Amino acid sequence: MSRELFWRGVGSGCFALASAYLVFSRHRKEAGYESTDQKYPKYQPYISGYLLPMFLLAVALYALFHRTARAANLTLSLCFGVFLHITLYYAVLIFTLPLFRRTISARACALLWMIPNYLYIMSQSYMALPKPWLVISVSGNWVWILFSIWLAGFLAVLSWKTAEHLLFRRRILAGSVPASEPEILSLWEKTMADAGTKWAKFPLVVSPHTKTPLSVGLFRRNIKVVLPAKDYCAEELELIFRHEAVHIAREDSWSKYFLVFCTAMCWFNPLMWAAMRKSAEDLELSCDETVLLEADEGTRKKYAVLLLDTAGEERGFTTRLSASAKSLRYRLKNIMNPAGRRSGAAAVGITFFVLCMTSGYVALAYGGRSGAERIYPHGDSRQCTVYGLSLSGDGYPADHETDYEIADTAAFHSYLSGLTLSELTGNYSFRASGTTCSFRMDTPDNTLYIILYDDVMEITPLPGSPSYYYIAGGTDWEYLNSIIKNPTRAACTIVPPENI
């Protein structure tokens, strides 16, 4: 096992154990097995829904203001990696969801949809891979054309869903009035105090434009709990308020925003649209499960009747008691016949670990240009001097520490100039990449440190950061061996890894 895989495994394992413990501890707390002395809110978000969107927004702003090739490559790399892994992850999850729903808690099922929020950690240096397993090469400017089409679709879907949410919020709150009945306000305040949300106040209003109780708003200062203009008994109000308190405390509106964000990223994939609907169901099932923990049969019946009376359709990032017709039957079944399920801590931890360990194995190569354009200033190799050339790797004797000389300088520069080098995306170290050839090159403009791997070239301006380029066709080690010699010993044959 390479050093990179070891440290990625350690990092992924730590995150996985933390997520598993989080699920287990919250499961016990919400089920009432621990002390009721609450220093913190009883219901808390498992994962904040804005982590990955905010990270990608920061990267996009960085690229926008810097406008450099490196910033553009970073943006494209992150978008490609996140898009590809989210697409594959949700495609697998949507088909395995029936099994998860039968065996683990609804709270854990809801959390499974949110795990990709942590994909941003894959861009950190300690999560680097030795090299990609597969490189998708796109010639010419096609990658930027495709990226522009994808970006236009992403912005269109995200804008559409955001506008839908804002219009829905405006319609619901039009003509609404603050709830004024002392009994209702007292019960609402008691419910929020029981949930431990003493740090914030959420207005309770009554609207003539809704038939179901709901919470609307993304930011805490803008969240309002809306009741329809309908009379409810005290027991019904208690269930309604508890349902909305769970949604608010867990920041489920942000969870829905994240899932809309993921759908916008994969807007042309029909499975993502199905995944968005399924994830919304699991958020509601999770809330139902929490509200009805240790509830008796009579309470469950009242809750089921509430669902039937308020069945409707969702809009935007709102959380509501009602259910769409498609999910209503499943929710009623779970309410009236709750099956004993595991907490799901192990499932969440294993899923987190697998998601991290499988990320980044596919890279994108684009913008192929000749080595003459990328390496040599003004296309003139005669002004460049190569020194400190060394060879290492599988099958090459470890005692050869002497710098090598180039027997045919013109042929060496001609070989480098004729390579087709494409920008490579991804987070890789290339340390365990078989045979390598490294050297320094003085040019009229600066000094470059260059490493040739089996199918990648690393170019680092000194001082500066490295850039990686995919070599179409790979490095021709046999040819390079024929034009490189050791000044003190006979040149050894460079054996390609696949022939060892």
C-alpha positions as CSV (number, residue, x, y, z in Angstrom):
1,M,0.0,0.0,0.0
2,S,1.3,3.4,-0.9
3,R,1.8,6.2,1.6
4,E,-1.0,8.2,0.0
5,L,-3.5,5.4,0.3
6,F,-2.5,4.8,3.9
7,W,-3.1,8.4,4.9
8,R,-6.3,8.7,2.9
9,G,-7.5,5.6,4.7
10,V,-6.5,7.1,8.1
11,G,-8.3,10.3,7.3
12,S,-11.4,8.6,5.9
13,G,-11.5,6.2,8.8
14,C,-11.4,9.1,11.3
15,F,-14.3,10.9,9.5
16,A,-16.2,7.7,9.2
17,L,-15.9,6.9,12.9
18,A,-16.9,10.4,13.8
19,S,-20.0,10.2,11.6
20,A,-20.9,6.8,13.0
21,Y,-20.6,8.0,16.6
22,L,-22.7,11.1,15.8
23,V,-25.5,8.9,14.5
24,F,-25.3,6.5,17.5
25,S,-25.2,9.2,20.1
26,R,-28.0,11.2,18.6
27,H,-30.1,8.1,18.2
28,R,-29.8,7.3,21.9
29,K,-30.4,10.9,23.0
30,E,-33.5,11.4,20.8
31,A,-34.9,8.1,21.9
32,G,-34.7,9.2,25.5
33,Y,-32.0,6.9,26.8
34,E,-29.8,9.6,28.1
35,S,-30.1,12.5,30.6
36,T,-32.8,15.0,29.8
37,D,-30.6,17.8,31.2
38,Q,-30.0,19.7,28.0
39,K,-27.0,22.0,27.6
40,Y,-27.4,21.9,23.9
41,P,-30.4,21.7,21.5
42,K,-32.0,18.2,21.6
43,Y,-32.3,18.1,17.8
44,Q,-29.2,19.2,15.8
45,P,-28.2,19.0,12.2
46,Y,-26.2,15.9,11.3
47,I,-24.4,17.7,8.5
48,S,-24.9,21.4,7.6
49,G,-26.3,21.6,4.1
50,Y,-24.2,24.6,3.0
51,L,-20.7,23.0,3.4
52,L,-20.0,21.8,-0.1
53,P,-22.0,24.6,-1.9
54,M,-20.1,27.3,0.0
55,F,-16.7,25.6,-0.7
56,L,-17.4,25.4,-4.4
57,L,-18.6,29.0,-4.4
58,A,-15.4,30.1,-2.7
59,V,-13.4,28.3,-5.4
60,A,-15.5,29.9,-8.2
61,L,-14.9,33.3,-6.7
62,Y,-11.2,32.7,-6.5
63,A,-11.1,31.7,-10.2
64,L,-13.3,34.7,-11.1
65,F,-11.0,37.3,-9.4
66,H,-7.7,35.7,-10.3
67,R,-8.4,34.7,-13.9
68,T,-5.4,32.5,-14.2
69,A,-5.0,29.1,-15.9
70,R,-4.3,27.6,-12.5
71,A,-7.5,29.0,-11.0
72,A,-9.5,27.8,-14.0
73,N,-7.9,24.3,-13.7
74,L,-8.8,24.1,-10.0
75,T,-12.4,25.1,-10.6
76,L,-12.8,22.6,-13.5
77,S,-11.1,19.9,-11.4
78,L,-13.4,20.3,-8.4
79,C,-16.5,20.6,-10.5
80,F,-15.6,17.5,-12.5
81,G,-14.7,15.4,-9.5
82,V,-17.7,16.4,-7.4
83,F,-20.1,16.0,-10.4
84,L,-18.8,12.6,-11.2
85,H,-18.8,11.2,-7.7
86,I,-22.2,12.7,-6.8
87,T,-23.7,11.2,-9.9
88,L,-22.4,7.7,-9.1
89,Y,-23.1,7.9,-5.4
90,Y,-26.8,8.8,-5.8
91,A,-27.3,6.3,-8.6
92,V,-26.1,3.6,-6.2
93,L,-28.0,5.0,-3.2
94,I,-31.4,5.2,-5.0
95,F,-31.2,1.5,-5.9
96,T,-30.1,0.4,-2.4
97,L,-32.5,2.7,-0.6
98,P,-35.2,0.0,-0.1
99,L,-32.8,-2.2,1.7
100,F,-31.6,0.7,4.0
101,R,-35.2,1.7,4.7
102,R,-36.0,-1.8,5.9
103,T,-33.0,-2.2,8.2
104,I,-31.8,1.1,9.6
105,S,-33.5,4.2,11.1
106,A,-35.1,6.9,9.0
107,R,-32.7,9.4,10.5
108,A,-29.7,7.4,9.2
109,C,-31.4,7.1,5.8
110,A,-31.8,10.9,5.7
111,L,-28.1,11.3,6.6
112,L,-27.0,9.1,3.8
113,W,-28.3,11.7,1.3
114,M,-26.2,14.3,3.0
115,I,-22.8,12.5,3.2
116,P,-21.6,14.0,-0.2
117,N,-21.5,17.4,1.6
118,Y,-18.1,16.3,2.8
119,L,-16.6,15.7,-0.7
120,Y,-14.8,19.0,-0.4
121,I,-12.2,17.3,1.9
122,M,-11.1,15.3,-1.1
123,S,-9.3,18.4,-2.4
124,Q,-7.0,18.5,0.7
125,S,-3.4,17.4,0.3
126,Y,-3.7,14.6,2.8
127,M,-6.4,13.0,0.6
128,A,-4.2,12.8,-2.5
129,L,-4.0,9.6,-4.5
130,P,-0.8,8.2,-6.1
131,K,-2.3,8.5,-9.6
132,P,-5.6,8.1,-11.4
133,W,-6.9,4.8,-12.6
134,L,-8.6,6.3,-15.6
135,V,-7.9,9.5,-17.6
136,I,-10.7,10.9,-19.8
137,S,-9.0,13.0,-22.5
138,V,-10.9,15.7,-24.3
139,S,-9.2,17.3,-27.2
140,G,-9.1,21.0,-28.2
141,N,-11.5,23.4,-26.6
142,W,-14.3,20.9,-26.3
143,V,-13.9,20.7,-22.5
144,W,-14.7,24.4,-22.2
145,I,-17.6,24.2,-24.6
146,L,-19.0,21.3,-22.6
147,F,-18.2,23.0,-19.3
148,S,-20.1,26.1,-20.5
149,I,-23.2,24.0,-21.4
150,W,-23.1,22.3,-18.0
151,L,-22.6,25.6,-16.2
152,A,-25.5,27.2,-18.1
153,G,-27.8,24.3,-17.1
154,F,-26.5,24.3,-13.5
155,L,-27.2,28.0,-13.1
156,A,-30.6,27.7,-14.8
157,V,-31.8,24.9,-12.6
158,L,-30.5,26.5,-9.4
159,S,-32.1,29.8,-10.3
160,W,-35.4,28.2,-11.2
161,K,-35.5,26.3,-7.9
162,T,-34.5,29.4,-6.0
163,A,-37.1,31.6,-7.7
164,E,-39.7,28.9,-7.1
165,H,-38.9,28.9,-3.4
166,L,-39.1,32.7,-3.2
167,L,-42.4,32.9,-5.1
168,F,-43.9,30.2,-2.9
169,R,-42.7,32.0,0.2
170,R,-44.1,35.3,-1.0
171,R,-47.5,33.7,-1.8
172,I,-47.8,31.8,1.5
173,L,-46.9,34.8,3.6
174,A,-49.1,37.2,1.7
175,G,-52.0,38.2,4.0
176,S,-50.6,36.2,6.9
177,V,-51.0,37.5,10.5
178,P,-49.1,36.6,13.7
179,A,-50.8,34.0,15.8
180,S,-52.4,35.7,18.8
181,E,-54.1,33.0,20.8
182,P,-52.3,32.8,24.2
183,E,-52.8,29.0,24.4
184,I,-51.3,28.4,20.9
185,L,-48.3,30.7,21.6
186,S,-47.7,29.2,25.0
187,L,-47.7,25.7,23.5
188,W,-45.3,26.8,20.7
189,E,-42.9,28.3,23.2
190,K,-43.0,25.2,25.3
191,T,-42.3,23.0,22.3
192,M,-39.3,25.1,21.3
193,A,-38.0,25.1,24.8
194,D,-38.3,21.3,25.1
195,A,-36.3,21.1,21.8
196,G,-33.6,23.2,23.4
197,T,-33.8,26.1,20.9
198,K,-33.7,28.8,23.4
199,W,-31.1,30.7,21.3
200,A,-33.6,31.8,18.7
201,K,-37.2,32.9,18.3
202,F,-39.2,31.8,15.3
203,P,-42.4,33.7,14.5
204,L,-45.6,31.8,14.4
205,V,-48.1,33.1,11.8
206,V,-51.4,32.1,10.3
207,S,-51.9,32.2,6.5
208,P,-55.1,31.8,4.4
209,H,-53.0,30.5,1.5
210,T,-51.9,27.1,2.9
211,K,-53.7,24.0,3.9
212,T,-50.8,22.4,5.8
213,P,-48.5,23.6,8.6
214,L,-45.0,24.4,7.3
215,S,-41.7,26.1,8.0
216,V,-40.4,28.5,5.4
217,G,-37.0,30.2,5.2
218,L,-33.4,29.2,4.9
219,F,-31.7,31.6,7.4
220,R,-32.6,31.6,11.1
221,R,-33.6,35.2,11.1
222,N,-36.0,34.6,8.2
223,I,-37.6,31.3,9.3
224,K,-41.4,31.5,10.0
225,V,-43.7,28.7,11.0
226,V,-47.0,29.0,9.1
227,L,-50.3,27.5,10.3
228,P,-53.4,27.3,8.0
229,A,-56.5,29.2,9.0
230,K,-57.9,26.1,10.7
231,D,-58.8,25.1,14.3
232,Y,-56.6,22.4,15.8
233,C,-57.0,20.8,19.2
234,A,-54.2,20.9,21.7
235,E,-52.9,17.4,20.9
236,E,-52.8,18.1,17.2
237,L,-51.0,21.4,17.7
238,E,-48.4,19.6,19.9
239,L,-47.7,17.1,17.2
240,I,-47.5,19.9,14.5
241,F,-45.2,22.1,16.6
242,R,-42.9,19.1,17.5
243,H,-42.7,18.2,13.8
244,E,-41.7,21.8,12.8
245,A,-39.3,22.1,15.8
246,V,-37.4,19.1,14.6
247,H,-37.2,20.4,11.0
248,I,-36.0,23.8,12.2
249,A,-33.4,22.5,14.7
250,R,-32.0,20.1,12.2
251,E,-31.8,22.8,9.5
252,D,-33.7,20.6,7.0
253,S,-34.3,23.5,4.8
254,W,-30.6,23.7,4.2
255,S,-30.6,20.0,3.6
256,K,-33.2,20.4,0.9
257,Y,-31.1,23.2,-0.6
258,F,-28.1,21.0,-0.8
259,L,-30.0,18.3,-2.5
260,V,-31.4,20.8,-5.0
261,F,-27.8,22.0,-5.5
262,C,-26.7,18.5,-6.3
263,T,-29.5,18.0,-8.7
264,A,-28.5,21.2,-10.5
265,M,-25.0,20.0,-10.8
266,C,-26.2,16.8,-12.5
267,W,-29.2,18.4,-14.2
268,F,-29.2,16.2,-17.3
269,N,-29.2,13.0,-15.3
270,P,-32.8,11.8,-14.7
271,L,-31.7,9.7,-11.7
272,M,-30.8,12.8,-9.9
273,W,-34.3,14.2,-10.2
274,A,-35.6,11.0,-8.8
275,A,-33.0,11.1,-6.0
276,M,-34.1,14.6,-5.1
277,R,-37.7,13.3,-4.6
278,K,-36.6,10.3,-2.6
279,S,-34.3,12.4,-0.4
280,A,-37.2,14.7,0.5
281,E,-39.2,11.7,1.5
282,D,-36.5,10.5,3.8
283,L,-36.2,13.9,5.5
284,E,-39.9,13.8,6.3
285,L,-39.7,10.1,7.4
286,S,-36.8,11.0,9.6
287,C,-38.9,13.8,11.2
288,D,-41.9,11.5,11.6
289,E,-39.7,8.9,13.3
290,T,-38.3,11.5,15.8
291,V,-41.7,13.1,16.6
292,L,-43.2,9.7,17.3
293,L,-40.4,8.1,19.4
294,E,-42.1,6.1,22.1
295,A,-45.5,7.4,21.1
296,D,-48.5,5.2,21.9
297,E,-50.9,3.8,19.2
298,G,-53.5,6.6,19.9
299,T,-50.9,9.3,19.2
300,R,-49.8,7.6,16.1
301,K,-53.4,7.5,14.8
302,K,-53.8,11.2,15.4
303,Y,-50.6,11.9,13.6
304,A,-51.7,9.8,10.6
305,V,-55.0,11.6,10.5
306,L,-53.1,14.9,10.4
307,L,-51.1,13.7,7.4
308,L,-54.3,12.7,5.6
309,D,-55.9,16.0,6.3
310,T,-53.0,18.0,5.0
311,A,-51.8,15.9,2.0
312,G,-50.4,18.2,-0.6
313,E,-47.4,19.2,-2.7
314,E,-44.0,20.7,-1.8
315,R,-42.4,23.8,-3.2
316,G,-38.9,25.2,-2.8
317,F,-36.9,24.5,0.3
318,T,-39.8,24.4,2.7
319,T,-40.4,21.7,5.3
320,R,-44.0,20.7,5.9
321,L,-46.1,18.2,7.7
322,S,-48.0,17.2,4.6
323,A,-47.0,14.5,2.2
324,S,-47.4,14.2,-1.6
325,A,-49.7,11.4,-2.7
326,K,-46.8,9.2,-3.8
327,S,-45.1,9.2,-0.4
328,L,-48.2,9.4,1.8
329,R,-48.9,5.6,1.8
330,Y,-45.3,4.8,2.8
331,R,-45.3,7.4,5.6
332,L,-48.6,6.2,6.9
333,K,-47.4,2.6,6.9
334,N,-44.3,3.6,8.9
335,I,-46.3,5.6,11.4
336,M,-48.9,2.9,12.1
337,N,-46.5,-0.1,12.0
338,P,-43.1,1.1,13.2
339,A,-40.5,-1.7,12.7
340,G,-37.6,-2.1,15.0
341,R,-34.5,-0.9,13.1
342,R,-30.9,-0.4,14.0
343,S,-29.5,3.1,14.5
344,G,-27.7,2.9,11.2
345,A,-24.4,4.2,12.7
346,A,-22.4,1.4,11.1
347,A,-24.1,1.9,7.7
348,V,-23.4,5.6,7.8
349,G,-19.7,5.1,8.8
350,I,-19.0,2.4,6.2
351,T,-20.7,4.5,3.5
352,F,-18.7,7.5,4.4
353,F,-15.5,5.5,4.3
354,V,-16.3,4.0,0.9
355,L,-17.3,7.3,-0.5
356,C,-14.0,8.9,0.5
357,M,-11.8,6.0,-0.6
358,T,-13.4,5.7,-4.1
359,S,-13.3,9.4,-4.9
360,G,-10.8,10.8,-7.4
361,Y,-9.8,7.8,-9.4
362,V,-11.0,9.3,-12.7
363,A,-9.2,12.3,-14.0
364,L,-9.9,14.7,-16.8
365,A,-7.2,15.7,-19.4
366,Y,-7.9,18.7,-21.7
367,G,-6.3,21.4,-23.8
368,G,-3.7,19.3,-25.5
369,R,-0.7,21.4,-26.5
370,S,2.8,20.5,-27.7
371,G,5.8,20.3,-25.3
372,A,7.4,23.1,-27.3
373,E,4.6,25.4,-26.3
374,R,4.5,24.4,-22.6
375,I,8.2,24.0,-21.9
376,Y,10.3,26.1,-24.3
377,P,10.1,29.9,-24.4
378,H,9.6,31.3,-27.8
379,G,9.9,27.7,-29.2
380,D,13.8,27.8,-29.0
381,S,15.4,24.9,-27.2
382,R,18.9,26.1,-28.0
383,Q,18.8,28.6,-25.2
384,C,17.9,26.0,-22.6
385,T,20.3,24.0,-20.5
386,V,19.5,20.6,-18.8
387,Y,21.3,19.5,-15.7
388,G,20.9,17.3,-12.7
389,L,19.2,14.5,-14.7
390,S,18.4,11.4,-12.7
391,L,16.5,8.2,-13.2
392,S,14.7,6.0,-10.7
393,G,11.8,3.5,-10.3
394,D,10.9,-0.1,-10.6
395,G,13.6,-2.3,-12.1
396,Y,16.2,0.4,-12.0
397,P,19.3,-0.3,-9.7
398,A,19.1,1.7,-6.5
399,D,22.8,2.4,-6.3
400,H,22.8,4.6,-9.4
401,E,22.9,8.0,-7.7
402,T,25.1,9.8,-10.2
403,D,23.6,12.4,-12.5
404,Y,23.2,11.3,-16.0
405,E,24.3,13.0,-19.2
406,I,22.3,13.4,-22.4
407,A,24.1,11.7,-25.2
408,D,22.1,13.4,-27.9
409,T,20.9,16.8,-26.6
410,A,19.0,17.7,-29.9
411,A,17.1,14.4,-29.8
412,F,16.2,14.9,-26.1
413,H,14.8,18.4,-26.7
414,S,13.1,17.2,-29.9
415,Y,11.4,14.4,-27.9
416,L,10.1,16.8,-25.2
417,S,9.0,19.3,-27.9
418,G,7.0,16.7,-29.7
419,L,5.0,15.4,-26.7
420,T,1.3,16.3,-26.6
421,L,0.7,17.6,-23.1
422,S,-2.9,18.0,-21.7
423,E,-3.9,19.8,-18.5
424,L,-4.7,17.1,-15.9
425,T,-7.3,17.6,-13.1
426,G,-7.4,15.9,-9.8
427,N,-5.5,15.6,-6.5
428,Y,-2.5,13.2,-7.1
429,S,1.1,12.9,-5.9
430,F,2.5,10.5,-8.6
431,R,5.1,9.4,-6.1
432,A,4.4,5.7,-6.7
433,S,4.3,5.9,-10.5
434,G,6.9,3.5,-11.6
435,T,9.9,4.8,-13.6
436,T,10.7,8.5,-13.3
437,C,13.1,10.9,-15.0
438,S,13.8,14.2,-13.3
439,F,15.9,17.1,-14.3
440,R,16.3,20.9,-14.1
441,M,16.2,23.2,-17.1
442,D,17.5,26.7,-17.2
443,T,15.5,28.9,-19.7
444,P,16.0,32.6,-20.5
445,D,12.9,33.3,-18.4
446,N,13.3,31.0,-15.4
447,T,14.3,27.6,-14.1
448,L,12.0,24.6,-14.4
449,Y,12.1,21.4,-12.4
450,I,10.6,18.7,-14.6
451,I,9.7,15.1,-13.8
452,L,8.6,12.5,-16.4
453,Y,6.3,9.7,-15.1
454,D,4.9,6.9,-17.2
455,D,2.1,9.0,-18.6
456,V,2.4,12.3,-16.8
457,M,4.8,15.3,-16.8
458,E,5.2,17.5,-13.8
459,I,6.5,21.0,-14.5
460,T,7.4,23.3,-11.6
461,P,8.8,26.8,-12.1
462,L,11.3,27.7,-9.4
463,P,10.0,29.2,-7.3
464,G,6.4,28.2,-7.9
465,S,3.8,25.4,-7.7
466,P,3.8,22.3,-9.9
467,S,1.5,21.7,-12.8
468,Y,0.6,18.2,-14.1
469,Y,0.1,17.3,-17.7
470,Y,-1.1,14.0,-19.2
471,I,1.2,12.6,-21.9
472,A,-0.8,11.2,-24.8
473,G,0.6,7.8,-25.6
474,G,2.8,7.7,-22.4
475,T,6.5,8.2,-22.0
476,D,8.8,6.3,-24.4
477,W,11.3,5.0,-21.9
478,E,13.1,2.8,-24.5
479,Y,13.8,5.8,-26.7
480,L,14.9,8.0,-23.7
481,N,17.3,5.2,-22.5
482,S,18.9,5.3,-26.0
483,I,19.8,9.0,-25.7
484,I,20.8,9.1,-22.0
485,K,24.1,7.8,-20.5
486,N,25.8,7.6,-17.2
487,P,29.2,9.4,-17.1
488,T,30.8,6.9,-14.8
489,R,29.0,3.6,-15.6
490,A,27.4,2.0,-18.5
491,A,23.8,3.1,-19.0
492,C,21.2,0.6,-17.6
493,T,18.1,-0.4,-19.4
494,I,15.0,1.4,-18.1
495,V,12.4,-1.4,-17.6
496,P,8.8,-0.3,-18.0
497,P,6.7,-1.4,-15.0
498,E,4.4,-3.6,-17.0
499,N,7.5,-5.7,-18.2
500,I,8.8,-6.3,-14.7
